[in-house]
């Protein structure tokens, strides 16, 4: 069993040790809970559970505490990829829900598995998700003051390998902040979140760069074709250099390889494979 999580990029860590410590402690606690959950649940169930915990933590840009878009509204995106069933499901620009990853999970059972906008919102309501405002005062202040240098780049994500050797990846985001309404991030696409029977990958960074590089699906495809996870990841990130692509990656393979990397300093992450490691 192995699990790895990320909490996006963290520019504040260079100047704010208090926030850095808070993120280290949060990721440490969440990865431990995720690993404990993994002992008795599938990879897909654990990926959803763990991302839900990340969405509920105000330190990260997903769920509660997400960035506000240019029109003053919060729109969330999330997806789940079950490597065993090869089913991808997701929601794009959903509003007024607490945990978009749970809506994405519910869609696994449907033929129409990726919903956006009003359709995603209606589906959530029809399936028991109550109205929830994910805004926190800090985000409203950032929006009103247009403090673009305070934006916390990225996303949250989890890749899990269960006791049966099955993989799953889950990713959730509140967007990049101040974006044009209707923008689609990578988080609810296979460019940002992908898994099969060989590997699972979750990405964070600038969505347009990740989509341009087809990052997650490209890494998983290379592993499927026999390339080690580290080499597949680094080759894919190197291919982003011509356009200065901004991305971070976490991944696990079915044979237990676990790896994380980023193109710019720096992605925050934690992993648990019997021992815990947290970014520093």
N, C-alpha and C positions, 0 to 999 in steps of 0.2 A: 504493500500500500504506500502510495505517495501522494502528496498534495502540494501545490505551489499556488500562491496568490500574488496579485499586484494591486497597488493603489494609485496607479498613474504616475506622473512625473512630479517632482518636488523641488522647485527652484528655491523655495523659502529656506530649505535646510542649510543653505550657505550662510544665512544671516540670522535665523531664528532657531536656536537650539531647543527651545521649549516645544515648538511645534514638531520639530524632528523627533524628539523624545516621545511625544504623544503619538505620533504615527508609528514609531517602532513598537510601543507598548500595545497599540491597537492591533497591528498586524500580528504581533506575537500571540495575543489572546485569541484572535479570530482563527489563525491557522491551527492552534491547538484544538479549538472547538470543532473545526472542520475535520481534522484528523480523527478525533474521537467519533464524530458522526460517521466517518468513512468505515469504521470498524464494523458497522452493522447496516450500512446502506450502500446502494449502488453509487458508481461514479457520478452518474447524472443527478441523482438525488442530492449527493454531497456538494456538487458544483453549485446547484441552485441554493441549497441551504447556506453555503459559505458566502456566495455573492449577496444573498439577502442580508447577512450580517454586515457586509461591507456597505450595502445601500443604506442601512440603518445608522451607520456611523457618520456623523456630521463632518468629520475630518476629510472625507473623500467626495469627489465630484460624481456622485451617483445617488439616486434616491433622495433621501433627506439631505439637504445641503448642496443641491445641484446648482449649476450656473444658470443665470437668467439670460434669456435671449433678447435681441434688440427691441422687441415689442413689449418687453416687460413680463413675458410669460416663461414658465419652465416647461420644457418638453424633454421627455426621457426616452432612451432607446436601450434595448437589451436583447440578448439572444442566447439560446442553448443549443449545443450540438452534441448529440449522443453518438459516440463513436461506435457503439455496438449496433444500434439500429440504423445508423446513417441518416437520422432525421434531424433537420435543422428547423428551428422555430424562433420567431422573434417579433418584437414590436418596435415601431419606429415613430418617434415624436408623439408618444402617448402623454396625456396630461392627467393631473389630479389623481394619481395612484401612488401608493407608498412603495411598492416593490414591483417594478416592471419585469424583473426576472421571473417572478411567480406567474405573471400573465403569459410570458413566453413559454414557461413550462406547461401551462394549461393547453397551449396551442399544439403541443406535441401530438395530441390525439386527433387533431383535425386534418382534413385535406388541405385547407387554406391555412398555412402555418406561419405566414409572415404578414402582419397587418400594420397599417400606418394610420396616423391621424385620428379622425373621428371614428373610423372603423375599429381601431384598436381600443379607443376609449369606450365605445359602446359594448364591445366584447368583454372588457374588464367589468363593467357594471353588470352585465347580464350574468357574469360568473361570480358575483358576490364581492367584488372589490369595491369597498366604500370610498367615498370622496376623501381625498387627503391632499393637503397643501404641503409640498416638500420644501418650501422656502424657509430659510433661516435669516435672521437680521443681518448677519455679515454679508450674505449674498446681495441683499437689497441695498446695503450701503455701497458695495462694490459697483453695483449696477448704476446707482444714482450718481456716484462720483466718477464713473467710467474709469476705474482704476485697472486698466488693462494689464499692468505689471503684476497685479495680484492674482491673476487667473491661475488656477491650479490645473495644469495640463493633464488631460486624460480622463481616466476611466477606472473601473475596478474589474478584476477578473479572477477566475480560478480554473485550474486544470487538475483533474483528479484521476488516479489509477486505483481501482478497487481490488479486492481480494480475488476476484474472478478474472483479473487481467483486462477488464474493460475500462475504456477511457471516456471522459466527457470534458467539454470546455464550456464555460459560461462567462459572459461579459456584459457589463452594464455601464451606461454613461449618462451624464447630465449635459453633455455637449461642451463646446469650447468657450461659451459665454459671449454674449453680444452678437451672436451669429444671425444671419438672415432667417426668418421663420421659414420652415420647409426644408432647411438644410438636412441632409442625411449623413450621419457619421458612419464610420466603419463597423461600429460595435454590433449592429444587427445585420452584418453581411459576412460572408465566408472569408472576406479579406481580413477581417478583424477577429474572427472567432471560428475555429474549425477543428474537427476531430474525426478520426476514423479508427479502424482496428489497430493501426500502427502508431499513431501519435495524436496528441491534442495540443493546440496552441491558442493562447489568448493574447491580444495586442492592446497597446495603449499608445497615445501620441497624437499626432495630427491626422485626423481621419482621411483627409484628401490624399495625403502622402501614403498612408497604409493601403487605401483602395488602389492607388496608382501602382503600387508594388505587389498587389494581391498577396500580401505578406503571409497571413496564416495558412491559407490553402497551398501556397507555394512551398512553405517549409514542410508541411505535412506530406505533400506529394513527393518531395525530395527524400524524406525519411522512408516513405513507402517504397521508393525505388532503390533503397539500400544505403543512403547516405546517413552518417551519424547525425544526431540532433544538433550538436554544436556546429558541425560543418555546414549543415543545411541552414541553420539560423544565420550564421555569419555571412554565408554566400548571399543569402536573400537581403540582409541588411546592407551589404556592400553594394548591391545593385541599386540601392536608393541614393547612393552618394552623388550621382550626376545631377539630381535635383535637390540635394541637401535634405533628403527625407528624414522626418522626425518620428521615431518609433521606438517602442520597447516591446519585448517579447518574453513570455514565459511558456514553457513547454515540458511535456513528459512523453516518453515513448512506452510502448507496451512491455519492452524488456527492461524498463526501469531507468533509462537515461532521463535526467532532469537538468534543465538548463534555463538560464535567463540572460538577456543581453539588451543593450540599448544603444541607440546611435548618438545620443547626447546625454550629458549628466542631468538628472539621473532618475531612473525609475525606482520606486520603492516596492519592496517585495518581501515575502517570507515563504519558507518551505518547511515541510515536515515529512521526513521519511523514516521516522523512528528517533531522529535527532532534529532539533529546531535550528534553523538559520534565519536571521533577519538582516535586512540591509543595514549598513552603517555609514 
